[in-house]
């Protein structure tokens, strides 16, 4: 049954039961009176009309969004006003039916007024509380959806960023290979194409399999080896159980690029880069080690505001997708070796919500 049908059912049944209960008591004590029956039916219609008008008012001016003190004041005023209308309408009618009894009551008006206010208070308070709770529930839901949309927009921006300098350098390297090693140039073009395609797709996907992300890293490193040749040595190790773990797209490529840019490329003799992934206690641990010194990396976690957009993006993306369940840190593991470590849990509730387009 819809909310509208429930509302009208409660309206009609509620007022009918209330008014007819009093009519039955009158009939048992004084006998059946056709005029009193008509008066009871009129009261049912009047009660439904007045409380429905109240419903239209509270919805039209959004009383349920008001602070509780201001809402309570409006409820009290509404009860007093509607109770006054019911009393003014009923008192003349009842004087004709129960004239002798009413004449003996010194405070008949106030007794009537208090009785109708009590009945109206029960209805108005019930509806107001329901509408107030419902409105707050909808407001909370809208806030969650808005926050989710904002986080999704932020995530799309962060996922879509690819260092333009890498693309420029890769094209220059491929141009040099066209004459020196055409077959290698063809392979490099395919590798660059794969990276660019994954970068574009990253805007549409929240996560990818780790094995897909590692393929992108291999393509990236192979293109970098065209530039650095023997100055760059790399290894990639992965736990077979971790290859289907969901990770943010292009995240590893960003960290690998950071390691080469601020580590290997700064040394005359080059250096190494190692990517290792494993699972511990249902947590995927990815470690990227590279030759370098932490103090030479702008934007490391100890000085995040000084630069290093890639590192900022990594931390923000993990926060958006996993909240506090994920972590990212970069530290000097030993002299001459910097380690970037990412810890990613299984699919969280927050992430499942983000995956609903």
N, C-alpha and C positions, 0 to 999 in steps of 0.2 A: 504494500500500500504506500502511495506517495505521501510526502509530508503535507501536501495540501489537503488530501483526503483525511489524513489523521487529524489535522487541525479542525476542519469543519465537523468531523465526527465528534471530537471532544467538545467543541463549542455547542453543538445541538444537544448532545446527550447530557453534558454537564448542566447547562441551564435548564433543560427540561426536568432532570431529576431534582434539582434544587427547588424550582418553583412548584412542581407537582407534589413534592413532599409536603410543602406547606399547605397546598390545596387539599391534600388528603387529610391532614390533621384538622383543617377547618371543617371539612365535610363530616368527619367523624364526630366532631363536637357540636356543630350547628346544623348539620344536614346539607343536602346538596343545594347549591345556589348557582343558577345559570350565569348570573352576572359575575360572580366570583370566578367561574370557569373562564369566561371571556377575559377577565382581568388578568388571570394567570397566563393565558396564552399571549396577551399583550406584553406582559413582563418578560416572557421568554424571548419574544422578538426584540424587545427593547434592550434586554441584557446582551443578546448576541450582537445587536447593532452597535451599542456603545463600546463593547470590548473589541469589536472588529475595527472600529474607528481608532481606538487606542493602538491596535496592532499596526494600522497603516501609518499612524503618526510616528511610532517608534522606529519603523523601518524607513520612513521617508526622511527623517532628520538624523538617522543613525545614532539614536540614543545609546545603543549598546557599546559604542566606541568611546563614550564619555567616561571620565574618572568616576569611581564608585560614589563619592559624596554628591556629585552633581546628578548622577543617575538616580540615586536614592531620593533626592529632593523632588525630582520630576515624578517619580513613582508616587510619593506621598501626595503631591498636588493633584495628580491624576485620580487617585483613589477618592480624595475629598470632593473633587469636582464631579466625577461620575456618580458617587454616592449621593450628592446633592440632587442631581437630576432624577435619579431613581426615587428619592424621597419625595420630591416635589410632584412627581407624576403619580405616585402611589397613594400618598396621604389623602388627597381629596376623594379618590375612589374608595378607599377603605373606610372613610368617615361615613359614607352612605351605607356600607355593608355592616359595619360594627360601630355605629354612631354612639350607642350607649356605653359600650366598653371603652371607646377612645376618649369620651368626655370625662371619664373618671381617672384618666392617667394624666398627671400634671406635666410630665416630660415626654409626651407622645412623639413630638417631632424629633427630639434627640435620640430616643429609643429607636425610632425608624432609621434615622440617619446612621447611627452606630451599627445597626444590623446590616444595612446595605453596604456600608463601607467595609465591614468585615468580610462579606461575601465577595465584593469586588477586589479586595486586597488579596484574597486567596488566588483568584484568577490572574490578576495583573502581576503579582509577585512570581507566580509559577511561570508565566510566559516570559517575563522580563529576565528571570534567571536563566531559563533555557536559551533565550536569544543571546544573552550576554555570553554564556559559555560557548555557544555555537559560533558566535562572531569571533571570539578569542581563538577558538580552535582553527577557524579559517584563516585568521590573521597569522597565526603561528605557521600554518601550512604554507601560506604565501611567502612568508619570510624565508622558510626553508627552500622553497622553489627559487626565490630570487637569489638567495645565497648560492644555491647550486648552479644557477645560470651564470652568475658572476664568476664563480670558480671555473666553470666550463669555458667561459670566454677567456679567462686568464690562461687556462691550460692550453687552449688553441693557439694563443699568441706565443706562448713559450715553446710549444712543440714545433711550430712552423719556422723557428729561427735557425738558419744555417749560415755559418760564417762565410761572408762573400769573399773574403781574402783567400779561403781555401779553394773556392771555385776558380777564382782568377789564377792562382798559382798552378792548379791542376791543368787548366787549359794551356797555360804557357809550357808546362812540362810535356803535355801531349803534342803540342805544336813542334817541339824539338824532336820528338820521337817519330814524327811522320816521315822524315827523311832518313833518320838514323836506324830506326827499327819499326817498320810499318806494322808488322804483326803485333808487336808490343803496344803500339799506338792504338790498334783496334781493340785490344783487350782493355787498355786504359779507358778508352771511350765508353766501353760497355760498363766498366766499373763506375765511372763517373755518372753514367746514366742511371745505374741502380741506386746510387746515393741520392741523386736528385729526385728520382721517383719516390723513394722512401721518405724523403723530406716533404714532398707534396702530400703523400698519403698520411703522414704523421698528423696533419691537420684534421683528419677524419677519424683517426683511431686513438683511443686512450692508452691502450697497451698493445704489445706484440709479444710473440714468443721470444724467449732469450736467444734461441738458435737463429732466428731471423735478424735480431739485433747484432749478433756476432758476425753474420755474413756481411752486414753493412760495415762493421768495424774492419773486417778483413779487406774489403774493397777500398776503404779509406786508407788503411796502412799500405796497401800495395801501390796506391797512387802516390803516397808520400815517399815511398822507397824510390820512385822514379826521380824525385828531387834529391833525396839524401843518399841514395844508393847504399853503400856499405856502412854509412854513418848511422843508419837506423837498423837495429835488430829487434825483432819482436817474437813473442811466443803467446799462444792462447791455449788455456787449459779450462775444461769445463766438465763438471760432474754430469754424466749422462742423464741423471734424474732431474737435472735442473734445466734442460734445454727447452722444456715446454712451460717454464715459469713465466708469468706475465710481468713485463717490465715496460716502463715508459719508452716510447719510440725515440730514437736518436739521442738518448741519454748517454749511452756508453760512448758513442762517437764523439760527443761533446767532451767527455772526460779524457778520452784518448787524445783528442786534438789539443786539449789543455796541457797534457803531459808532454807532447812533442814540442808545442810552441814554447813553453816555459822551462823545458828540461833539455831534451835531446838537441834541439836546434841551437841552443846557446853554447854548446860545447864544440870545440874544434874537432875533436875526435868522435863526436856523436855520442850515442848511448843506446840503451835498451829500453824496451817497453814490454811489460808482461800483463796480460789480462787473465785473471783466474776467478772462477765462480764455483761455489760449493753450497751445500745446504747444511745448516745446523739448527736443530730444534725448530723445524718448520719455518726457518728464516733463510732466504736466499742472500748469500754474502758474496758480493762482487768486489774484488780488489784489483786496482790498476796501479802497478808499480812502474816507475820510470826514473831514469837518471835525472838528478836535479837537486836543487836546494829550495826548501819551502819559502824562505824569505824573498826569493826572486819571483814568486808567483803573486801578481797583483790580484786582490780579491779573494785571498784564501780566507778560510772561515774565521781566522783571528782578526782579519781586517776586511770584512766583506764589503764595506762601503767604498773602498778605494778603487774598484774596478772589477774585472773578472765577471762579465755578464753571464758567461757559460756556467760558472759555479753557482751564481745566484739563481739562475734558472733551474739548475738541478735540485737545489734545496727547496725552491718554491714548488716545483712540479711534484716532488715527493710529498710535500705537505698537503698540496691540493688533493692528490689521489689517495693518500694513505693516512693523513693526519699525523698523529704522534707515533703511529705504529712503525713508521719507517725512519731511517736516519742516514745522514751523509756527513762524512768528515774527511778532511785531508790533513795529513800529518807527516812529519819527518820520521820515517821508520828507522833509518840509520843514516850515517854520514854518506851523502851522495845519492840517497834513494828516498824518493817521495812516494807516499802511498795514498791513493784516494779509495775510500771504502764506502760502499753503499749496502745498506741492509733493507731488504724488501720482504714484507710478510705476504701471506696468501691474500687472495681477493677479499678486501674488507667490505663492510656494509656501506661505508661512505662511497667507496669506489663503485660498487654495484649501482648505487643511485646515480652516479655520474655517467654510467654507461647507458642509461636510459635516454635516448635521444628525443 
